[in-house]
Amino acid sequence: MARAAGVSAATASRALSGRGPASPATRSRVGSAARDLGYVPNAAARALATRGGPRVAVAVGGVTADVLADQYVGRVVAAAAGVAGAHEAGVSLHWLPLDDPGALARLGENRAIGAVLVVNPTQELLAAAPRSLRGRVAAIGVGTREVAAFDVDNAGGTARVVEHLLGGGRRRVAMVSGVGWLPCVQRAVGAYARVVEEAGCPVRVVPGDFSAVRGEEAAVEIMRRWPDTDAVYALGDLSALGVLGALRRAGVDVPGDVAVAGFDDLPVASLGALTTSTNPVEEIAAGAVSAVLEGRARRPVELFPSVLVVRETG
C-alpha cells in the first residue's frame, strides 16, 4: 500500500492512523491506495501497537460471575498472560453470561482489545460473535466455522480411562459427568457410553459439576441406585476425590470393591493416589492465544492429547 501511494511504510502508517505528521495530500493518496487495495486494519495488530490497556480478553461463559474464580480459569489466564507478555500485551478477564450472547459482541467492539479467548463456550455464545472479531477470536472447547477451537481430547482420554478400568476386570462402571450445558462434556459422556456398550456393560451416568461436593453426592446416588457398581469414573479430579471420600466413609474398599478414576491430573490427584488422565490446560491456552495474536488460528479444531496416569485408586 505504501508503494502504491509512493510513500514510506512509516508515512503510510501515520496517514492511516491519524497520528504523527503527514500532509493532507499524502493522507489523500494513502487513503485512495487503501481503498483501491481493499486494505482493512488488523484489529489485533493495531491494539497491540497502541498499548495502554488490556489487549487479550479472556472471556468466560458461565451462569454467574462466580465462574471467574474457578481454578481452571486461573490456569488459563496465567498461561494467556505469559504469551501476551511476550507480545508486549496484557490480559483482561470478563464474564460472558449464558443468557446474554450479546456480551461477546460488545466485547468485540472494544478497540482496546486485540484478541479474545472464549473459555467455556457454547454454540449460542459463539454464534453471536460479530464479524469484527473474525480472525482474532479463539475458543477453548467447541468452535464454529468462524471461531477456531483448541481443547483437550477428553473423548479419547475418557475412553482410555474406561478401557483401563474394564481391562482390570471391572464390569459395572458408572460415570459422574460435568456441567450439562458445556458441549465438550457431551463428547466425554459419548465416549464413555460407547466403550461400555461395546464391552457389553451397562451405561450408568449421573450429573456432576466438577466439584468435590457434587462428587460426594454422586457417589451416594450411584451406590443407592446401582449397589453392584465396581468402578466410578468422574469427569474432573475434584469430583473424583469427592467420590473417593464418600466411598471410604461408607466403608467401601477402594480399589478392592470399587475403583475410582478422574480426569485432569491436578496436583491433588497425586496426593490422593488417584488414577486419572491429563489435561494440558496451560499448553492449550498458550497455543490458542499465540495462534490468534500471530494470525494462525485457521484450523477448525485442534485437540491436545490426554495421557492416562495409573495410580492406586484404579
Phi and psi in degrees as GROMACS dihedral restraints (atoms count N, CA, C in turn):
[ dihedral_restraints ]
;  ai    aj    ak    al  type     phi  dphi    fc
    3     4     5     6     1   -61.8    20    10
    4     5     6     7     1   -42.0    20    10
    6     7     8     9     1   -64.0    20    10
    7     8     9    10     1   -40.0    20    10
    9    10    11    12     1   -63.9    20    10
   10    11    12    13     1   -32.5    20    10
   12    13    14    15     1   -88.4    20    10
   13    14    15    16     1    -9.8    20    10
   15    16    17    18     1    73.3    20    10
   16    17    18    19     1    32.7    20    10
   18    19    20    21     1  -131.7    20    10
   19    20    21    22     1   173.3    20    10
   21    22    23    24     1   -77.3    20    10
   22    23    24    25     1   163.2    20    10
   24    25    26    27     1   -61.9    20    10
   25    26    27    28     1   -38.2    20    10
   27    28    29    30     1   -64.8    20    10
   28    29    30    31     1   -41.1    20    10
   30    31    32    33     1   -66.0    20    10
   31    32    33    34     1   -42.1    20    10
   33    34    35    36     1   -60.3    20    10
   34    35    36    37     1   -40.6    20    10
   36    37    38    39     1   -63.6    20    10
   37    38    39    40     1   -43.1    20    10
   39    40    41    42     1   -64.7    20    10
   40    41    42    43     1   -40.8    20    10
   42    43    44    45     1   -65.2    20    10
   43    44    45    46     1   -39.6    20    10
   45    46    47    48     1   -72.3    20    10
   46    47    48    49     1   -40.7    20    10
   48    49    50    51     1   -81.3    20    10
   49    50    51    52     1   -20.9    20    10
   51    52    53    54     1    79.6    20    10
   52    53    54    55     1     5.9    20    10
   54    55    56    57     1  -109.8    20    10
   55    56    57    58     1   129.3    20    10
   57    58    59    60     1    95.6    20    10
   58    59    60    61     1   167.4    20    10
   60    61    62    63     1   -72.1    20    10
   61    62    63    64     1   135.9    20    10
   63    64    65    66     1  -168.8    20    10
   64    65    66    67     1   131.2    20    10
   66    67    68    69     1   -71.3    20    10
   67    68    69    70     1   158.2    20    10
   69    70    71    72     1   -55.6    20    10
   70    71    72    73     1   -38.6    20    10
   72    73    74    75     1   -65.5    20    10
   73    74    75    76     1   -40.0    20    10
   75    76    77    78     1   -66.3    20    10
   76    77    78    79     1   -44.4    20    10
   78    79    80    81     1   -59.7    20    10
   79    80    81    82     1   -37.8    20    10
   81    82    83    84     1   -65.9    20    10
   82    83    84    85     1   -43.9    20    10
   84    85    86    87     1   -64.7    20    10
   85    86    87    88     1   -42.9    20    10
   87    88    89    90     1   -65.8    20    10
   88    89    90    91     1   -41.2    20    10
   90    91    92    93     1   -62.5    20    10
   91    92    93    94     1   -40.2    20    10
   93    94    95    96     1   -65.0    20    10
   94    95    96    97     1   -42.1    20    10
   96    97    98    99     1   -63.9    20    10
   97    98    99   100     1   -39.3    20    10
   99   100   101   102     1   -63.4    20    10
  100   101   102   103     1   -42.7    20    10
  102   103   104   105     1   -67.4    20    10
  103   104   105   106     1   -40.8    20    10
  105   106   107   108     1   -64.3    20    10
  106   107   108   109     1   -35.6    20    10
  108   109   110   111     1   -90.7    20    10
  109   110   111   112     1    -4.0    20    10
  111   112   113   114     1    69.2    20    10
  112   113   114   115     1    31.9    20    10
  114   115   116   117     1   -67.5    20    10
  115   116   117   118     1   131.7    20    10
  117   118   119   120     1  -125.3    20    10
  118   119   120   121     1   124.6    20    10
  120   121   122   123     1   -59.0    20    10
  121   122   123   124     1   139.6    20    10
  123   124   125   126     1   -80.1    20    10
  124   125   126   127     1   111.8    20    10
  126   127   128   129     1   -61.0    20    10
  127   128   129   130     1   -38.5    20    10
  129   130   131   132     1   -65.6    20    10
  130   131   132   133     1   -46.0    20    10
  132   133   134   135     1   -64.5    20    10
  133   134   135   136     1   -41.1    20    10
  135   136   137   138     1   -64.2    20    10
  136   137   138   139     1   -44.0    20    10
  138   139   140   141     1   -64.5    20    10
  139   140   141   142     1   -38.4    20    10
  141   142   143   144     1   -66.2    20    10
  142   143   144   145     1   -37.9    20    10
  144   145   146   147     1   -73.4    20    10
  145   146   147   148     1   -32.5    20    10
  147   148   149   150     1   -77.8    20    10
  148   149   150   151     1   -25.1    20    10
  150   151   152   153     1    56.8    20    10
  151   152   153   154     1  -167.2    20    10
  153   154   155   156     1    75.6    20    10
  154   155   156   157     1    39.6    20    10
  156   157   158   159     1   156.9    20    10
  157   158   159   160     1   176.3    20    10
  159   160   161   162     1   -61.8    20    10
  160   161   162   163     1   144.6    20    10
  162   163   164   165     1  -121.1    20    10
  163   164   165   166     1   -37.0    20    10
  165   166   167   168     1  -110.7    20    10
  166   167   168   169     1   117.6    20    10
  168   169   170   171     1   -95.2    20    10
  169   170   171   172     1   120.8    20    10
  171   172   173   174     1   -93.4    20    10
  172   173   174   175     1   108.1    20    10
  174   175   176   177     1  -107.8    20    10
  175   176   177   178     1   119.4    20    10
  177   178   179   180     1  -110.4    20    10
  178   179   180   181     1   121.2    20    10
  180   181   182   183     1   -75.9    20    10
  181   182   183   184     1   140.7    20    10
  183   184   185   186     1  -175.5    20    10
  184   185   186   187     1   162.1    20    10
  186   187   188   189     1   -68.9    20    10
  187   188   189   190     1   -41.9    20    10
  189   190   191   192     1  -131.5    20    10
  190   191   192   193     1   168.6    20    10
  192   193   194   195     1   -68.3    20    10
  193   194   195   196     1    -9.8    20    10
  195   196   197   198     1   -59.8    20    10
  196   197   198   199     1   -22.2    20    10
  198   199   200   201     1   -61.6    20    10
  199   200   201   202     1   -23.7    20    10
  201   202   203   204     1   -67.6    20    10
  202   203   204   205     1   -19.9    20    10
  204   205   206   207     1   -90.5    20    10
  205   206   207   208     1     0.8    20    10
  207   208   209   210     1   -64.9    20    10
  208   209   210   211     1   140.9    20    10
  210   211   212   213     1   -58.8    20    10
  211   212   213   214     1   -37.7    20    10
  213   214   215   216     1   -60.7    20    10
  214   215   216   217     1   -43.6    20    10
  216   217   218   219     1   -63.0    20    10
  217   218   219   220     1   -39.5    20    10
  219   220   221   222     1   -60.3    20    10
  220   221   222   223     1   -38.7    20    10
  222   223   224   225     1   -66.7    20    10
  223   224   225   226     1   -39.3    20    10
  225   226   227   228     1   -64.2    20    10
  226   227   228   229     1   -45.7    20    10
  228   229   230   231     1   -62.6    20    10
  229   230   231   232     1   -42.5    20    10
  231   232   233   234     1   -61.9    20    10
  232   233   234   235     1   -43.7    20    10
  234   235   236   237     1   -67.2    20    10
  235   236   237   238     1   -41.0    20    10
  237   238   239   240     1   -62.9    20    10
  238   239   240   241     1   -39.2    20    10
  240   241   242   243     1   -64.7    20    10
  241   242   243   244     1   -36.9    20    10
  243   244   245   246     1   -62.7    20    10
  244   245   246   247     1   -43.5    20    10
  246   247   248   249     1   -70.6    20    10
  247   248   249   250     1   -44.0    20    10
  249   250   251   252     1   -61.3    20    10
  250   251   252   253     1   -38.8    20    10
  252   253   254   255     1   -60.9    20    10
  253   254   255   256     1   -37.7    20    10
  255   256   257   258     1   -65.5    20    10
  256   257   258   259     1   -22.3    20    10
  258   259   260   261     1   -99.8    20    10
  259   260   261   262     1    13.7    20    10
  261   262   263   264     1    58.0    20    10
  262   263   264   265     1    40.6    20    10
  264   265   266   267     1  -124.1    20    10
  265   266   267   268     1   166.4    20    10
  267   268   269   270     1  -112.7    20    10
  268   269   270   271     1  -176.5    20    10
  270   271   272   273     1  -134.9    20    10
  271   272   273   274     1   140.1    20    10
  273   274   275   276     1  -126.1    20    10
  274   275   276   277     1   155.7    20    10
  276   277   278   279     1  -117.0    20    10
  277   278   279   280     1   132.8    20    10
  279   280   281   282     1  -137.0    20    10
  280   281   282   283     1   148.8    20    10
  282   283   284   285     1   -97.4    20    10
  283   284   285   286     1   133.8    20    10
  285   286   287   288     1  -110.4    20    10
  286   287   288   289     1   100.3    20    10
  288   289   290   291     1   -60.7    20    10
  289   290   291   292     1   135.2    20    10
  291   292   293   294     1   -61.1    20    10
  292   293   294   295     1   -29.6    20    10
  294   295   296   297     1   -92.6    20    10
  295   296   297   298     1    12.9    20    10
  297   298   299   300     1  -138.3    20    10
  298   299   300   301     1    72.8    20    10
  300   301   302   303     1   -57.9    20    10
  301   302   303   304     1   -25.1    20    10
  303   304   305   306     1   -63.8    20    10
  304   305   306   307     1   -14.5    20    10
  306   307   308   309     1   -60.8    20    10
  307   308   309   310     1   -36.7    20    10
  309   310   311   312     1   -68.3    20    10
  310   311   312   313     1   -38.1    20    10
  312   313   314   315     1   -63.5    20    10
  313   314   315   316     1   -42.4    20    10
  315   316   317   318     1   -64.7    20    10
  316   317   318   319     1   -36.2    20    10
  318   319   320   321     1   -63.9    20    10
  319   320   321   322     1   -39.7    20    10
  321   322   323   324     1   -66.8    20    10
  322   323   324   325     1   -20.8    20    10
  324   325   326   327     1   -81.1    20    10
  325   326   327   328     1   -10.7    20    10
  327   328   329   330     1   -74.9    20    10
  328   329   330   331     1   111.0    20    10
  330   331   332   333     1   -69.6    20    10
  331   332   333   334     1   -14.3    20    10
  333   334   335   336     1   -78.5    20    10
  334   335   336   337     1   -11.0    20    10
  336   337   338   339     1   -99.8    20    10
  337   338   339   340     1   124.0    20    10
  339   340   341   342     1   -94.4    20    10
  340   341   342   343     1   -25.3    20    10
  342   343   344   345     1  -151.9    20    10
  343   344   345   346     1   153.4    20    10
  345   346   347   348     1  -129.4    20    10
  346   347   348   349     1   131.9    20    10
  348   349   350   351     1  -114.3    20    10
  349   350   351   352     1   114.4    20    10
  351   352   353   354     1   -92.6    20    10
  352   353   354   355     1   124.6    20    10
  354   355   356   357     1  -109.1    20    10
  355   356   357   358     1   143.3    20    10
  357   358   359   360     1    59.4    20    10
  358   359   360   361     1    49.0    20    10
  360   361   362   363     1   -76.0    20    10
  361   362   363   364     1   151.1    20    10
  363   364   365   366     1  -120.8    20    10
  364   365   366   367     1   162.5    20    10
  366   367   368   369     1   -60.4    20    10
  367   368   369   370     1   -36.0    20    10
  369   370   371   372     1   -66.1    20    10
  370   371   372   373     1   -41.9    20    10
  372   373   374   375     1   -63.7    20    10
  373   374   375   376     1   -45.9    20    10
  375   376   377   378     1   -71.2    20    10
  376   377   378   379     1   -30.1    20    10
  378   379   380   381     1   -64.2    20    10
  379   380   381   382     1   -22.8    20    10
  381   382   383   384     1   -88.3    20    10
  382   383   384   385     1     1.6    20    10
  384   385   386   387     1   -64.3    20    10
  385   386   387   388     1   125.3    20    10
  387   388   389   390     1   -72.7    20    10
  388   389   390   391     1   160.8    20    10
  390   391   392   393     1   -58.8    20    10
  391   392   393   394     1   -30.4    20    10
  393   394   395   396     1   -64.5    20    10
  394   395   396   397     1   -17.9    20    10
  396   397   398   399     1   -91.5    20    10
  397   398   399   400     1   -11.0    20    10
  399   400   401   402     1   -59.2    20    10
  400   401   402   403     1   133.8    20    10
  402   403   404   405     1    87.8    20    10
  403   404   405   406     1   -11.0    20    10
  405   406   407   408     1  -132.4    20    10
  406   407   408   409     1    26.1    20    10
  408   409   410   411     1  -136.3    20    10
  409   410   411   412     1   141.3    20    10
  411   412   413   414     1  -140.9    20    10
  412   413   414   415     1   164.3    20    10
  414   415   416   417     1  -131.1    20    10
  415   416   417   418     1   147.4    20    10
  417   418   419   420     1  -101.4    20    10
  418   419   420   421     1   104.5    20    10
  420   421   422   423     1   135.5    20    10
  421   422   423   424     1  -132.3    20    10
  423   424   425   426     1   -80.9    20    10
  424   425   426   427     1   161.8    20    10
  426   427   428   429     1  -133.4    20    10
  427   428   429   430     1  -169.9    20    10
  429   430   431   432     1  -136.8    20    10
  430   431   432   433     1  -174.9    20    10
  432   433   434   435     1   -65.4    20    10
  433   434   435   436     1   -26.4    20    10
  435   436   437   438     1   -98.5    20    10
  436   437   438   439     1   -19.3    20    10
  438   439   440   441     1  -117.9    20    10
  439   440   441   442     1   114.2    20    10
  441   442   443   444     1   -67.6    20    10
  442   443   444   445     1   143.1    20    10
  444   445   446   447     1  -116.3    20    10
  445   446   447   448     1   139.7    20    10
  447   448   449   450     1  -127.4    20    10
  448   449   450   451     1   131.8    20    10
  450   451   452   453     1  -164.1    20    10
  451   452   453   454     1   164.4    20    10
  453   454   455   456     1   -77.1    20    10
  454   455   456   457     1   149.3    20    10
  456   457   458   459     1   -80.4    20    10
  457   458   459   460     1    76.4    20    10
  459   460   461   462     1   -72.4    20    10
  460   461   462   463     1   -20.7    20    10
  462   463   464   465     1   -69.9    20    10
  463   464   465   466     1   -47.2    20    10
  465   466   467   468     1   -64.3    20    10
  466   467   468   469     1   -41.4    20    10
  468   469   470   471     1   -63.9    20    10
  469   470   471   472     1   -43.0    20    10
  471   472   473   474     1   -61.2    20    10
  472   473   474   475     1   -45.2    20    10
  474   475   476   477     1   -58.8    20    10
  475   476   477   478     1   -42.1    20    10
  477   478   479   480     1   -68.1    20    10
  478   479   480   481     1   -37.8    20    10
  480   481   482   483     1   -64.1    20    10
  481   482   483   484     1   -47.1    20    10
  483   484   485   486     1   -66.5    20    10
  484   485   486   487     1   -40.5    20    10
  486   487   488   489     1   -61.4    20    10
  487   488   489   490     1   -37.5    20    10
  489   490   491   492     1   -63.1    20    10
  490   491   492   493     1   -44.7    20    10
  492   493   494   495     1   -63.3    20    10
  493   494   495   496     1   -43.4    20    10
  495   496   497   498     1   -65.6    20    10
  496   497   498   499     1   -37.7    20    10
  498   499   500   501     1   -65.4    20    10
  499   500   501   502     1   -22.6    20    10
  501   502   503   504     1   -87.2    20    10
  502   503   504   505     1     7.9    20    10
  504   505   506   507     1    98.8    20    10
  505   506   507   508     1    -0.6    20    10
  507   508   509   510     1   -74.8    20    10
  508   509   510   511     1   139.1    20    10
  510   511   512   513     1  -125.0    20    10
  511   512   513   514     1   -10.1    20    10
  513   514   515   516     1  -131.1    20    10
  514   515   516   517     1    79.9    20    10
  516   517   518   519     1   -96.5    20    10
  517   518   519   520     1   119.6    20    10
  519   520   521   522     1   -97.2    20    10
  520   521   522   523     1   155.8    20    10
  522   523   524   525     1  -124.5    20    10
  523   524   525   526     1   136.9    20    10
  525   526   527   528     1  -102.2    20    10
  526   527   528   529     1   113.8    20    10
  528   529   530   531     1   -81.3    20    10
  529   530   531   532     1  -172.3    20    10
  531   532   533   534     1  -106.2    20    10
  532   533   534   535     1  -163.2    20    10
  534   535   536   537     1   -58.8    20    10
  535   536   537   538     1   126.4    20    10
  537   538   539   540     1   -64.3    20    10
  538   539   540   541     1   -29.0    20    10
  540   541   542   543     1   -81.1    20    10
  541   542   543   544     1    -7.2    20    10
  543   544   545   546     1   -84.0    20    10
  544   545   546   547     1   117.7    20    10
  546   547   548   549     1   -58.8    20    10
  547   548   549   550     1   -33.7    20    10
  549   550   551   552     1   -65.5    20    10
  550   551   552   553     1   -24.9    20    10
  552   553   554   555     1   -64.5    20    10
  553   554   555   556     1   -37.7    20    10
  555   556   557   558     1   -65.0    20    10
  556   557   558   559     1   -30.0    20    10
  558   559   560   561     1   -60.2    20    10
  559   560   561   562     1   -45.4    20    10
  561   562   563   564     1   -67.7    20    10
  562   563   564   565     1   -42.3    20    10
  564   565   566   567     1   -62.1    20    10
  565   566   567   568     1   -41.3    20    10
  567   568   569   570     1   -62.6    20    10
  568   569   570   571     1   -39.6    20    10
  570   571   572   573     1   -66.2    20    10
  571   572   573   574     1   -43.0    20    10
  573   574   575   576     1   -58.1    20    10
  574   575   576   577     1   -49.7    20    10
  576   577   578   579     1   -61.8    20    10
  577   578   579   580     1   -40.7    20    10
  579   580   581   582     1   -62.1    20    10
  580   581   582   583     1   -44.9    20    10
  582   583   584   585     1   -66.3    20    10
  583   584   585   586     1   -46.3    20    10
  585   586   587   588     1   -70.1    20    10
  586   587   588   589     1   -34.8    20    10
  588   589   590   591     1   -67.3    20    10
  589   590   591   592     1   -40.9    20    10
  591   592   593   594     1   -64.1    20    10
  592   593   594   595     1   -26.8    20    10
  594   595   596   597     1   -86.3    20    10
  595   596   597   598     1    -0.4    20    10
  597   598   599   600     1    76.2    20    10
  598   599   600   601     1    24.3    20    10
  600   601   602   603     1  -107.8    20    10
  601   602   603   604     1   159.8    20    10
  603   604   605   606     1   -75.3    20    10
  604   605   606   607     1   148.3    20    10
  606   607   608   609     1   -91.1    20    10
  607   608   609   610     1   123.5    20    10
  609   610   611   612     1  -134.2    20    10
  610   611   612   613     1   105.7    20    10
  612   613   614   615     1  -124.8    20    10
  613   614   615   616     1   131.2    20    10
  615   616   617   618     1  -122.1    20    10
  616   617   618   619     1   146.5    20    10
  618   619   620   621     1   -70.1    20    10
  619   620   621   622     1   147.4    20    10
  621   622   623   624     1  -135.2    20    10
  622   623   624   625     1  -178.9    20    10
  624   625   626   627     1  -142.6    20    10
  625   626   627   628     1    20.4    20    10
  627   628   629   630     1    75.5    20    10
  628   629   630   631     1     0.3    20    10
  630   631   632   633     1   -96.9    20    10
  631   632   633   634     1   156.4    20    10
  633   634   635   636     1   -67.1    20    10
  634   635   636   637     1   -37.1    20    10
  636   637   638   639     1   -61.5    20    10
  637   638   639   640     1   -46.0    20    10
  639   640   641   642     1   -68.1    20    10
  640   641   642   643     1   -32.3    20    10
  642   643   644   645     1   -60.8    20    10
  643   644   645   646     1   -41.4    20    10
  645   646   647   648     1   -62.1    20    10
  646   647   648   649     1   -46.7    20    10
  648   649   650   651     1   -63.0    20    10
  649   650   651   652     1   -40.1    20    10
  651   652   653   654     1   -64.8    20    10
  652   653   654   655     1   -38.3    20    10
  654   655   656   657     1   -62.3    20    10
  655   656   657   658     1   -42.9    20    10
  657   658   659   660     1   -62.8    20    10
  658   659   660   661     1   -43.5    20    10
  660   661   662   663     1   -63.2    20    10
  661   662   663   664     1   -43.3    20    10
  663   664   665   666     1   -61.6    20    10
  664   665   666   667     1   -47.5    20    10
  666   667   668   669     1   -70.7    20    10
  667   668   669   670     1   -25.5    20    10
  669   670   671   672     1   -74.8    20    10
  670   671   672   673     1   -42.0    20    10
  672   673   674   675     1   -79.2    20    10
  673   674   675   676     1   -37.0    20    10
  675   676   677   678     1  -135.1    20    10
  676   677   678   679     1    76.4    20    10
  678   679   680   681     1   -63.2    20    10
  679   680   681   682     1   -13.6    20    10
  681   682   683   684     1   -89.9    20    10
  682   683   684   685     1     6.9    20    10
  684   685   686   687     1   -57.3    20    10
  685   686   687   688     1   133.0    20    10
  687   688   689   690     1  -118.4    20    10
  688   689   690   691     1     6.3    20    10
  690   691   692   693     1  -162.5    20    10
  691   692   693   694     1   145.5    20    10
  693   694   695   696     1  -129.9    20    10
  694   695   696   697     1   125.7    20    10
  696   697   698   699     1  -110.4    20    10
  697   698   699   700     1   123.9    20    10
  699   700   701   702     1  -112.6    20    10
  700   701   702   703     1   134.6    20    10
  702   703   704   705     1   -81.3    20    10
  703   704   705   706     1    81.4    20    10
  705   706   707   708     1   136.3    20    10
  706   707   708   709     1   128.8    20    10
  708   709   710   711     1   -63.8    20    10
  709   710   711   712     1   -39.4    20    10
  711   712   713   714     1   -61.6    20    10
  712   713   714   715     1   -42.3    20    10
  714   715   716   717     1   -62.6    20    10
  715   716   717   718     1   -41.8    20    10
  717   718   719   720     1   -64.0    20    10
  718   719   720   721     1   -38.4    20    10
  720   721   722   723     1   -67.7    20    10
  721   722   723   724     1   -33.3    20    10
  723   724   725   726     1   -63.9    20    10
  724   725   726   727     1   -42.5    20    10
  726   727   728   729     1   -59.5    20    10
  727   728   729   730     1   -46.9    20    10
  729   730   731   732     1   -58.0    20    10
  730   731   732   733     1   -46.0    20    10
  732   733   734   735     1   -63.9    20    10
  733   734   735   736     1   -43.1    20    10
  735   736   737   738     1   -64.8    20    10
  736   737   738   739     1   -41.1    20    10
  738   739   740   741     1   -64.6    20    10
  739   740   741   742     1   -44.4    20    10
  741   742   743   744     1   -66.9    20    10
  742   743   744   745     1   -37.3    20    10
  744   745   746   747     1   -66.0    20    10
  745   746   747   748     1   -27.6    20    10
  747   748   749   750     1   -84.8    20    10
  748   749   750   751     1     2.0    20    10
  750   751   752   753     1    83.9    20    10
  751   752   753   754     1    13.8    20    10
  753   754   755   756     1   -81.9    20    10
  754   755   756   757     1   132.7    20    10
  756   757   758   759     1   -79.5    20    10
  757   758   759   760     1   120.3    20    10
  759   760   761   762     1  -114.8    20    10
  760   761   762   763     1   120.9    20    10
  762   763   764   765     1   -98.9    20    10
  763   764   765   766     1     8.5    20    10
  765   766   767   768     1   -54.0    20    10
  766   767   768   769     1   -56.0    20    10
  768   769   770   771     1   -87.6    20    10
  769   770   771   772     1   -42.8    20    10
  771   772   773   774     1  -136.8    20    10
  772   773   774   775     1   123.3    20    10
  774   775   776   777     1   -84.3    20    10
  775   776   777   778     1   152.2    20    10
  777   778   779   780     1  -133.0    20    10
  778   779   780   781     1   136.9    20    10
  780   781   782   783     1  -142.8    20    10
  781   782   783   784     1   154.2    20    10
  783   784   785   786     1  -128.7    20    10
  784   785   786   787     1  -159.6    20    10
  786   787   788   789     1  -150.8    20    10
  787   788   789   790     1   135.2    20    10
  789   790   791   792     1   128.3    20    10
  790   791   792   793     1   -36.5    20    10
  792   793   794   795     1    56.3    20    10
  793   794   795   796     1    52.9    20    10
  795   796   797   798     1   -68.6    20    10
  796   797   798   799     1   160.3    20    10
  798   799   800   801     1   -54.5    20    10
  799   800   801   802     1   -34.9    20    10
  801   802   803   804     1   -69.4    20    10
  802   803   804   805     1   -19.0    20    10
  804   805   806   807     1   -64.9    20    10
  805   806   807   808     1   -39.7    20    10
  807   808   809   810     1   -69.6    20    10
  808   809   810   811     1   -34.0    20    10
  810   811   812   813     1   -64.8    20    10
  811   812   813   814     1   -34.0    20    10
  813   814   815   816     1   -91.7    20    10
  814   815   816   817     1     8.2    20    10
  816   817   818   819     1    53.7    20    10
  817   818   819   820     1    37.7    20    10
  819   820   821   822     1   -86.9    20    10
  820   821   822   823     1   127.4    20    10
  822   823   824   825     1   -69.2    20    10
  823   824   825   826     1   136.1    20    10
  825   826   827   828     1  -159.0    20    10
  826   827   828   829     1  -170.7    20    10
  828   829   830   831     1  -139.8    20    10
  829   830   831   832     1   142.5    20    10
  831   832   833   834     1   -74.5    20    10
  832   833   834   835     1   153.4    20    10
  834   835   836   837     1  -135.9    20    10
  835   836   837   838     1   100.4    20    10
  837   838   839   840     1   -77.6    20    10
  838   839   840   841     1    68.6    20    10
  840   841   842   843     1   -56.8    20    10
  841   842   843   844     1   -47.0    20    10
  843   844   845   846     1   -62.9    20    10
  844   845   846   847     1   -41.3    20    10
  846   847   848   849     1   -65.4    20    10
  847   848   849   850     1   -39.9    20    10
  849   850   851   852     1   -65.4    20    10
  850   851   852   853     1   -48.6    20    10
  852   853   854   855     1   -63.1    20    10
  853   854   855   856     1   -43.1    20    10
  855   856   857   858     1   -63.1    20    10
  856   857   858   859     1   -41.6    20    10
  858   859   860   861     1   -63.8    20    10
  859   860   861   862     1   -40.9    20    10
  861   862   863   864     1   -66.3    20    10
  862   863   864   865     1   -46.0    20    10
  864   865   866   867     1   -66.6    20    10
  865   866   867   868     1   -42.7    20    10
  867   868   869   870     1   -59.6    20    10
  868   869   870   871     1   -44.0    20    10
  870   871   872   873     1   -62.6    20    10
  871   872   873   874     1   -40.5    20    10
  873   874   875   876     1   -71.0    20    10
  874   875   876   877     1   -46.7    20    10
  876   877   878   879     1   -66.1    20    10
  877   878   879   880     1   -29.1    20    10
  879   880   881   882     1  -100.1    20    10
  880   881   882   883     1     6.8    20    10
  882   883   884   885     1    70.4    20    10
  883   884   885   886     1    30.1    20    10
  885   886   887   888     1  -111.3    20    10
  886   887   888   889     1    10.1    20    10
  888   889   890   891     1   -81.3    20    10
  889   890   891   892     1    76.3    20    10
  891   892   893   894     1  -112.1    20    10
  892   893   894   895     1   -35.1    20    10
  894   895   896   897     1   -70.0    20    10
  895   896   897   898     1   136.2    20    10
  897   898   899   900     1   -57.8    20    10
  898   899   900   901     1   -44.4    20    10
  900   901   902   903     1  -142.4    20    10
  901   902   903   904     1   131.0    20    10
  903   904   905   906     1  -121.4    20    10
  904   905   906   907     1   112.0    20    10
  906   907   908   909     1   -98.8    20    10
  907   908   909   910     1   136.6    20    10
  909   910   911   912     1  -101.5    20    10
  910   911   912   913     1   137.4    20    10
  912   913   914   915     1   -67.7    20    10
  913   914   915   916     1   149.5    20    10
  915   916   917   918     1  -114.2    20    10
  916   917   918   919     1   130.8    20    10
  918   919   920   921     1  -110.1    20    10
  919   920   921   922     1   131.0    20    10
  921   922   923   924     1   -66.7    20    10
  922   923   924   925     1   133.7    20    10
  924   925   926   927     1  -123.4    20    10
  925   926   927   928     1   109.4    20    10
  927   928   929   930     1   -92.3    20    10
  928   929   930   931     1   126.5    20    10
  930   931   932   933     1  -132.8    20    10
  931   932   933   934     1  -163.9    20    10
  933   934   935   936     1   -70.1    20    10
  934   935   936   937     1   -28.1    20    10
  936   937   938   939     1   -76.1    20    10
  937   938   939   940     1   -11.4    20    10
